[in-house]
Amino acid sequence: MLVSYLNPVFLVLCFLSHGMRFVSADCGCGATNREKAAEKYLERANSGPYQTDSSDRIQEKIIIKDSGVTQAKDAAMSLIPGGDFTIGTDQPIFEADKESPEKKVHVDSFYLDKFEVSNKDFGEFVDATGYKTEAEKFGDSFVFQGFLDDATKKENKDVRVVGAEWWYKIKGANWRHPEGQGSDLTGRANHPVIHVSWRDAVTYCEWRQKRLPTEAEWEVACRGGKKQRLFPWGDKLMPQDKHRMNIWQGEFPDDNTEKDGFFGTCPVDQFHQNSYDLFNIVGNVWEWTADLWTLHDAEKKPENRNRVKKGGSYLCHKSYCYRYRCAARSQNTEDSSAGNLGFRCAKDAPKE
């Protein structure tokens, strides 16, 4: 019998969200939620305060003439101008994802990392603090079938996600060993860190004297100053027939033609996507945000709360998981981790 990590209600919502237009299988964007944590995992946060990195503080500002945006000298962050914005959409693809309706929001100016947090970045954090991720504590994480050999898939066939059987729960899979025991980060120092939970991401951002962006901040940054565009650069998927993001090409989940140049993750500085100088804000890996999925999540026990993730991943394709749009959204529980889930950090801008 296959082990299920899906909430029955979520299964119903996934079916309804596809409707008549999306008849192919979903990538299981929200399927890689962990089971209820065992008693020994109720106290998972590493003890002791972490030393902050004073070198990471925002430096004095300079003006970027072309965009008119005041930006930090810290080359790793962009200043996202605040104001009143419209987020969400009145033309939802997945209604169960609560993409609609459009809503007006006010966002103060803030800084956002240009790049997703890389393995190198996260390694510096671990070296300085001794932090252990939740995947390391649990002893496993979710890995896509395309990275596993036949013997591993056969051995783990009973711990797949029901309804998304291309996800395997693999012992030893974590940020250091993305495909499980025997795998490592060779050649991937500049790729996004994966197999990090929401709590892992929060802890890293705090160590950097930063924080996770809110969903509204993330979406405003994604739109790059454009109103109601599908993607950070506009509405056309491939302007001038050029790939602008790392997503799936081919027939999911068995055939990826890799026309964008990548089977899995790509370097964090691979695809420049909008006028805010952001890279891989859509595609590559899903990115955690600070927001709860619903108001009901605020009433749940911490290990059961769902958090919003944005941006889609290298496993997304329009035929089944059209979630690499700026308005798209999905969720996972705070302790969840997977091979297509990462993050970037934000920081408040000084008040003028």
C-alpha positions in Angstrom: 0.0 0.0 0.0 1.3 3.5 -0.8 1.8 5.9 2.0 -0.3 9.0 1.6 0.9 12.4 2.7 -2.1 14.2 1.2 -5.0 15.7 3.1 -8.3 14.3 1.6 -9.7 17.8 1.3 -6.6 18.8 -0.7 -7.2 15.9 -3.1 -10.7 17.1 -3.8 -9.5 20.7 -4.2 -6.8 19.6 -6.7 -9.4 17.8 -8.8 -11.7 20.8 -8.8 -8.9 23.2 -9.6 -8.0 21.4 -12.9 -11.6 21.5 -14.3 -11.8 20.8 -18.0 -8.8 22.7 -19.1 -6.2 20.8 -17.1 -6.7 17.1 -17.6 -3.1 16.0 -17.1 -1.6 15.1 -13.8 -0.6 17.9 -11.5 3.1 18.1 -10.4 2.0 17.6 -6.8 3.0 21.2 -5.8 1.3 20.9 -2.4 1.6 17.2 -2.0 5.0 17.0 -0.3 3.6 17.8 3.1 5.0 15.8 6.0 2.9 13.5 8.2 2.1 14.8 11.6 5.4 15.1 13.4 6.4 12.5 15.9 6.6 13.5 19.6 10.4 13.7 19.5 10.2 16.4 16.7 7.9 18.8 18.6 10.9 20.7 19.8 12.8 21.1 16.5 14.4 24.5 16.6 18.1 24.6 17.3 18.9 26.1 20.6 21.0 29.2 21.2 21.0 32.5 19.5 23.0 32.9 16.3 25.6 35.6 15.8 24.4 38.1 13.2 26.6 39.0 10.2 27.3 42.7 10.4 28.9 42.7 6.9 25.4 42.0 5.5 23.9 45.3 6.6 22.4 47.5 4.0 25.0 50.1 2.8 24.4 53.6 1.7 22.3 54.0 -1.4 23.1 54.9 -5.0 20.7 55.8 -7.8 20.4 53.5 -10.8 19.8 55.9 -13.6 18.0 53.6 -16.1 15.3 52.4 -13.7 15.0 55.4 -11.5 15.1 53.0 -8.5 17.1 53.8 -5.4 19.2 50.7 -4.8 21.5 49.4 -2.0 25.2 49.1 -2.7 24.8 45.5 -1.5 24.8 43.9 -4.9 22.8 41.0 -3.7 19.6 43.0 -3.0 17.3 45.2 -5.0 15.1 48.0 -3.6 11.5 47.4 -4.5 9.6 50.7 -4.5 6.6 50.8 -2.3 3.1 52.1 -3.2 -0.4 50.8 -3.9 -0.7 47.7 -6.1 -3.1 45.1 -7.4 -2.2 41.5 -6.8 -4.1 38.3 -7.5 -6.2 37.8 -10.6 -9.8 37.9 -11.8 -8.9 35.2 -14.3 -7.8 32.3 -12.1 -6.4 29.1 -13.5 -6.6 27.2 -10.2 -9.5 28.5 -8.2 -8.8 26.2 -5.3 -5.4 28.0 -5.0 -7.3 31.2 -4.1 -5.6 33.2 -6.9 -8.7 35.3 -7.2 -10.1 37.9 -6.8 -7.8 40.8 -7.6 -7.1 42.8 -4.5 -5.6 46.2 -3.7 -2.7 46.3 -1.3 -0.2 48.8 0.0 3.4 47.8 0.3 6.2 49.8 1.8 9.5 50.0 0.0 11.6 47.0 0.8 14.8 45.2 -0.2 14.6 41.7 -1.8 17.5 39.3 -2.7 18.2 39.3 -6.4 18.9 35.7 -6.2 17.5 32.6 -4.5 19.6 31.5 -1.5 22.3 29.2 -2.9 24.0 26.1 -1.5 27.1 28.2 -1.0 25.1 30.8 1.0 23.4 28.2 3.1 26.6 26.4 3.7 28.2 29.6 5.2 25.2 29.8 7.6 25.6 26.1 8.6 29.3 26.5 9.1 28.9 29.5 11.3 26.0 28.1 13.4 26.0 24.4 13.3 22.4 24.5 12.3 20.6 21.3 11.3 17.7 21.5 8.9 14.4 19.7 9.6 15.0 17.3 6.8 18.3 16.3 8.5 16.4 15.8 11.8 13.6 13.8 10.2 16.1 11.8 8.2 14.4 12.1 4.9 12.8 14.4 2.3 10.9 14.3 -1.0 12.9 13.6 -4.2 11.6 13.7 -7.8 11.7 10.3 -9.6 13.9 11.6 -12.4 16.9 11.8 -10.1 16.6 8.2 -8.8 17.9 5.0 -10.3 15.6 2.0 -10.8 16.9 0.2 -7.8 16.2 3.2 -5.5 12.7 3.6 -6.9 12.0 -0.1 -6.5 13.3 0.0 -2.9 11.1 3.0 -2.1 8.0 2.3 -4.1 5.9 2.1 -0.9 6.7 5.6 0.3 5.6 7.5 -2.7 3.0 10.3 -2.5 -0.4 8.9 -3.5 -1.7 10.9 -6.4 1.8 12.2 -7.2 3.8 9.0 -7.4 6.8 10.7 -8.9 7.6 12.0 -5.5 9.6 9.6 -3.3 10.3 10.0 0.4 14.0 9.2 0.4 16.1 8.5 3.5 19.1 10.7 3.8 17.8 13.3 1.4 18.6 16.9 2.6 20.2 20.1 1.4 23.7 18.5 1.5 22.5 15.3 -0.3 19.8 16.4 -2.7 19.0 13.0 -4.1 19.8 11.1 -0.9 22.8 9.2 0.4 25.6 9.1 -2.2 24.6 12.4 -3.8 26.4 15.7 -3.0 26.6 19.3 -4.1 29.5 18.9 -6.6 29.0 21.5 -9.3 26.0 23.0 -7.5 27.4 25.6 -5.1 25.6 28.3 -7.1 22.4 26.4 -7.4 19.5 27.2 -5.0 19.5 25.4 -1.7 16.6 22.8 -1.6 15.1 20.5 1.0 14.7 23.5 3.4 11.5 23.9 5.4 9.8 27.2 6.1 11.3 27.2 9.6 14.8 26.6 8.1 14.3 29.5 5.8 13.1 31.8 8.6 16.1 30.9 10.7 18.6 31.6 7.8 17.0 35.0 7.1 17.1 36.0 10.7 20.8 35.1 10.8 21.4 37.4 7.8 19.4 40.1 9.6 16.7 39.7 7.0 13.3 38.0 6.8 11.0 36.2 4.4 9.0 38.4 2.1 5.3 38.6 2.5 3.2 37.2 -0.3 2.2 40.7 -1.4 5.8 41.9 -1.4 6.8 38.8 -3.4 4.1 39.3 -6.0 4.8 43.1 -6.3 8.5 42.3 -6.9 7.6 39.6 -9.4 5.5 41.9 -11.5 8.5 44.3 -11.9 6.4 47.4 -12.0 4.1 46.0 -14.7 0.3 45.9 -14.1 -1.5 42.5 -14.3 1.1 40.8 -16.5 1.5 37.0 -16.3 5.2 36.9 -15.9 7.9 39.2 -14.5 8.7 40.5 -18.0 5.2 40.6 -19.6 2.6 38.2 -21.0 4.6 36.3 -23.6 6.2 33.1 -22.4 9.3 33.3 -24.7 9.9 36.8 -25.9 12.1 36.6 -29.1 11.8 32.8 -28.8 14.2 32.8 -25.8 13.7 30.9 -22.7 13.2 33.2 -19.7 12.9 30.7 -16.9 13.7 27.1 -15.8 10.5 25.0 -16.2 9.6 21.6 -17.6 9.6 21.0 -21.4 8.1 17.8 -22.7 5.7 15.2 -21.3 5.6 15.2 -17.5 6.7 13.3 -15.5 8.7 11.0 -17.8 10.2 13.2 -20.6 11.9 16.5 -20.1 13.5 17.7 -23.3 15.6 20.2 -21.4 15.2 22.9 -24.1 15.9 25.6 -21.5 19.2 23.9 -20.8 18.3 22.2 -17.4 16.7 19.0 -16.1 16.7 20.1 -12.5 17.7 23.4 -10.8 19.8 26.0 -12.6 22.3 28.5 -11.1 20.7 31.3 -9.1 22.0 33.9 -11.6 20.9 32.1 -14.7 17.7 33.9 -15.8 17.4 37.7 -15.4 13.7 38.3 -15.4 12.6 41.9 -14.8 13.5 45.6 -14.3 14.0 45.1 -10.6 17.1 43.0 -11.4 15.6 39.8 -10.1 16.7 36.3 -11.2 14.6 33.2 -11.2 11.7 34.8 -9.3 9.5 32.4 -11.3 10.7 28.9 -12.2 13.7 27.0 -10.8 12.4 26.4 -7.3 9.3 27.4 -5.3 10.0 30.1 -2.8 8.6 30.3 0.8 6.9 33.5 1.9 6.0 34.7 5.4 2.2 34.3 5.0 -0.1 31.7 6.3 -2.2 29.9 3.6 -5.5 30.7 5.2 -6.7 32.5 8.4 -7.7 29.1 9.7 -4.0 28.1 9.7 -3.4 30.6 12.5 -5.6 28.4 14.8 -3.6 25.2 14.0 -0.8 23.6 15.9 2.6 24.9 14.6 3.5 21.6 13.0 0.2 21.6 11.0 0.2 25.2 9.7 0.4 25.8 6.0 2.5 28.6 4.5 2.3 30.2 1.0 4.9 29.5 -1.5 5.2 31.3 -4.9 6.9 31.1 -8.3 6.6 27.5 -9.4 9.6 25.3 -10.2 11.5 23.3 -12.8 8.7 20.7 -12.6 6.0 23.1 -13.8 4.4 23.2 -17.3 1.3 24.9 -18.6 -0.4 21.6 -19.4 -0.7 20.6 -15.8 0.9 23.0 -13.3 0.6 26.5 -14.7 1.9 28.1 -11.5 4.9 30.0 -12.6 2.7 33.1 -13.1 3.2 36.0 -10.7 -0.4 35.6 -9.4 -0.1 31.8 -8.9 0.3 30.4 -5.4 0.5 27.1 -3.6 1.2 25.8 0.0 3.1 23.4 2.2 3.2 22.8 5.9 5.9 24.6 7.8 8.0 21.5 8.3 7.8 20.3 4.7 10.8 20.0 2.4 11.3 18.8 -1.2 13.8 18.9 -4.1 12.1 21.9 -5.7 11.5 24.1 -2.7 13.8 27.0 -1.7 13.6 30.7 -0.8 15.0 34.2 -1.0 15.2 36.9 1.8 13.7 40.4 2.1 14.6 43.3 4.3 12.8 46.5 5.4 13.9 49.6 3.7 14.7 52.6 5.9 11.9 55.1 6.3 12.6 58.3 4.4 
